[in-house]
Every structure is written in C-alpha cells, then in structure tokens.
Amino acid sequence: MHDEKRGSDRGYTMLYVTLFDGGQFRKELIQDTGPGGLMIKSSQPCDVGTLLGLVIHAHVPIRAMGAVAWVKKDGDMYKIGIEFKELNADARAGWVDLLNRS
C-alpha cells in the first residue's frame, strides 16, 4: 500500500497530460496535483520507476520529465503517482501558476 509522504496540500484539476514512455503516447486525465508531481487514473498500469515524458495541457503547455513513484489498483483502474524529475524554470513557473489557480 502507498504510504502518505507528501508535505503539502494537493490540488484537484480537470487537465489532461500526454505521457510518453519511449514506446507509446497516451493521454490521461490528471486527478491530483502538487508541487512535486501529479496523480492520474488510468486503465493501463505503469511500472514503478518508469521514466515518462510529460506534456500537461494547461493554458500554456507544460513539458516535464517524471518517474512513476507508485501505482495502486483502484477497481478496474490504476492510480499512478508521477514525481517530477526534470522541470525547467519556465515549466516550473507555469506549474506553480497552475497550482495557485486550483
């Protein structure tokens, strides 16, 4: 089971993210956001540690690299926690702005 480790409040959003794992692209709905990453709900699991290219479809797209931090089965879906690994200054500013709006 996933241990609660975050030290900040989470935001809830209705944004999409496109994930690229080196072999395929897929678009998922972001369920939960925070300063260090996001959580999606997907019909397809990911392995913990998988590196992902991310494009968050905000008013200005936010590009980042992330890694799957945890996966939890939720009925017939999977909750997947993604931790940011690379987020340049412009992307970080866009993410902070997005968090402040939610």
C-alpha positions as CSV (number, residue, x, y, z in Angstrom):
1,M,0.0,0.0,0.0
2,H,1.2,3.6,-0.7
3,D,2.5,5.5,2.3
4,E,1.4,9.1,2.6
5,K,4.7,11.1,2.2
6,R,3.7,14.5,0.7
7,G,4.3,17.5,2.8
8,S,1.9,19.9,1.1
9,D,-1.7,20.3,0.1
10,R,-2.8,18.7,-3.2
11,G,-5.0,20.4,-5.8
12,Y,-7.7,18.9,-8.0
13,T,-7.9,19.7,-11.6
14,M,-9.6,18.8,-14.9
15,L,-6.5,18.9,-17.0
16,Y,-5.1,16.3,-19.4
17,V,-1.5,15.1,-19.6
18,T,0.1,13.3,-22.6
19,L,2.6,10.7,-21.4
20,F,5.4,9.2,-23.5
21,D,7.2,6.2,-22.1
22,G,9.6,5.7,-25.0
23,G,7.3,3.3,-26.8
24,Q,3.8,4.9,-26.9
25,F,1.9,8.1,-26.3
26,R,-1.2,8.2,-24.2
27,K,-3.5,10.9,-22.9
28,E,-4.8,10.7,-19.3
29,L,-6.8,12.9,-17.0
30,I,-4.9,14.4,-14.1
31,Q,-6.7,13.6,-10.9
32,D,-4.5,15.3,-8.3
33,T,-1.7,17.9,-8.4
34,G,1.0,19.1,-6.0
35,P,4.4,20.9,-6.1
36,G,6.4,17.7,-6.8
37,G,4.1,15.9,-9.3
38,L,0.7,14.7,-10.1
39,M,-1.6,11.6,-10.0
40,I,-3.5,10.2,-12.9
41,K,-6.1,7.4,-13.1
42,S,-5.6,5.0,-16.0
43,S,-6.9,1.7,-17.3
44,Q,-3.2,0.8,-18.0
45,P,-0.7,0.3,-15.2
46,C,2.9,1.5,-15.3
47,D,5.9,0.0,-13.6
48,V,7.3,2.0,-10.6
49,G,10.4,3.8,-11.7
50,T,9.3,4.2,-15.4
51,L,10.6,7.5,-16.8
52,L,7.9,9.4,-18.6
53,G,7.9,12.4,-20.9
54,L,5.0,14.7,-19.9
55,V,3.1,17.4,-21.7
56,I,0.5,18.9,-19.3
57,H,-2.3,20.6,-21.3
58,A,-2.6,23.9,-19.4
59,H,-3.3,27.3,-20.9
60,V,0.4,27.2,-21.8
61,P,1.6,23.6,-22.3
62,I,4.0,22.4,-19.5
63,R,6.7,20.0,-20.6
64,A,8.5,17.9,-18.0
65,M,10.1,14.5,-17.3
66,G,8.7,12.4,-14.5
67,A,9.0,9.0,-12.9
68,V,6.3,6.7,-11.7
69,A,6.6,6.9,-7.9
70,W,3.7,4.5,-7.0
71,V,0.8,2.5,-8.5
72,K,-2.3,1.5,-6.7
73,K,-5.1,-0.7,-8.1
74,D,-8.5,1.1,-7.8
75,G,-11.3,-1.2,-9.0
76,D,-10.7,-1.8,-12.7
77,M,-8.4,1.3,-12.9
78,Y,-5.0,2.2,-11.6
79,K,-4.0,5.3,-9.6
80,I,-0.5,6.3,-10.7
81,G,1.7,8.8,-8.8
82,I,4.2,10.7,-11.0
83,E,7.1,12.6,-9.5
84,F,8.7,15.4,-11.5
85,K,12.4,14.7,-12.3
86,E,13.1,17.5,-14.7
87,L,11.1,20.7,-14.9
88,N,12.9,23.8,-16.3
89,A,12.4,27.3,-14.9
90,D,9.6,28.2,-17.3
91,A,7.8,24.9,-16.8
92,R,8.2,25.2,-13.0
93,A,6.7,28.8,-13.1
94,G,3.8,27.5,-15.3
95,W,3.2,24.6,-12.8
96,V,3.3,27.0,-9.8
97,D,0.8,29.3,-11.6
98,L,-1.4,26.3,-12.3
99,L,-1.3,25.2,-8.7
100,N,-2.2,28.7,-7.4
101,R,-5.2,28.7,-9.7
102,S,-6.6,25.4,-8.4
